[in-house]
Amino acid sequence: MRKNIIMIVNPISGDIDKSEFIVAAAHLAATENLNFVLYNTTGDDDILKIKSLYLSYNPERIIVAGGDGTIKMVAEAMEKNDVIIGIVPAGSANGLAMDLNLPTTIAENLDIAFHNGYMEIDMISINGKKSIHLSDLGLNAEMIKNYEKSTIRGKWGYALQTVSTLIDLNDPFTAIIKGDFETIECTARMIVIANSKKYGTGVSINPNGVMDDGKFELVILKNLDLVVLGKIITGNMPLDSDDVEIISTDRAEITTNIPVCFQIDGEYYGEETKLDIEILPKQMKVAIP
């Protein structure tokens, strides 16, 4: 009896035509005598439909062609199932793929997704919502809010929104951060809740990030003037300055004095004044190089 492999495709992620991805995956499955099952996300009950597909076909692996949001959705659908998720990066910004050092070609990524061993990565619960990669309060979330309203996609879209968001910069916010560490009260431009190292743009925001260590980092950016921003973008995170503080923990609570823009894995979630955060160890098996 032939084994099954399911491919989940987000047709609109990254504004990229996915037909090449699907043809290549179907060809590889046929070559290896696997029954290839394709599902295109619609935004309508996708998690429920993916769960149903899994129960029908019981695959050992699920291949995901999309960005971080699509990967997270599949991980949530599969949270109670023992399945390896293979990633074919196809989003506007592919942060998780960047952190896993996945290659750039479709063929190489499919080879890893179909065949390689896996890493059991942690996830983070933030107000009951799951994050697999990088979430944040403040400047970057505001930029994502503006990006989602914009018609220009991809890295150019991000670059344009970065510039316009910096020009219209709001006042910093005050945050009280509690956990198994001394309570911190600070003024900040941005607080990153990080399970990994890099944004999908390649910018390293959390040099200490490890995705399977049972911890997450809070990266507090107290100042984000052009000098600090320039250092971050060029890979010279100013760790030894008063502008940045990093806390590694497995649980935290952040309260802000005003509602602040908030995003999870590249998706804008509105404004928040309180975040309850905890690590969820070893939630997802991901095929790695």
C-alpha positions, 0 to 999 in steps of 0.5 A: 500500500502506497504511503501518503504525503500531503502538501499544503499550499497558500496560493496568495502568500508572498504574491508568488505563483505556486504552480512550480512548487506543486509540479516539482513536489508532485513529480518527486512524490510520483518518483518515490511512489507516494500518493500525493495529496494537495490542499490549497488554503482558502482562509475558511476553516483551514485548520479544521480541513487540514485536521480532517485531511490528516485523519483521512490520509495519515501521512508521515510528512506534511509539506508546507509551501507558504510563509510563517503564518501558513507554517504556524497554521499547519503546526496548530492543526497538527499539534496533537499528531506525530508528523514531520513538517517540511517547509518550502519557503514561499511567503513575503518574508520567510523568517523560520526558513531563514533561521533554519538555514533552508536553501534557496531552490525549490528542488533542494527544499523539497529534498529536505522536506521529503527526506531529512531528519527533523528538529523538535522546535518550541512554540510560544503562547502569547495571550493564548495565541501561538507564535513559532518565530518572532512576535513583537510590540511596537515599531515593527508591528506598526510597520506590518499594520501599514504593510498589510494595508499597502498594495506593494508586496515583498521586500520592497513593500517592507522597505517602503513601510519601514521608511514611512513608519519611521517618518511618522514615529509615535512616542515610545511606550512604557512597559512593566515586565514581570517574570522569574527575574527582577521586575523591569520598568522601561521606556521602549520603542519595541519589545520582541518576543523571540523564539529564534534569531532572525526576521525574514528580511535576514535582520538578526534581532536575537543573537542568542535564539535557539528554537529547541531550548525551552526558553524564549527571549525578550529583546527590549529596544529602548531606543531606535534612532537611525544609528541603532537601527543601522547597527541592527540592520547591518548585523551589528546588534548593539548588545553592550549598549543601554539601548538594548536589553535581552532577557531569556526566560520561559514565562513573562507578563508585559503591561504597557501604559498605552495600547501598542501595536502587536504582531505574531509571526508577521501577522498584525493582531491589533493593539494590546496593553497586556501580554501573558507569555509562556514557552510551549516546549517541543511542539513541532517536528520540522525537517532541517538541512 
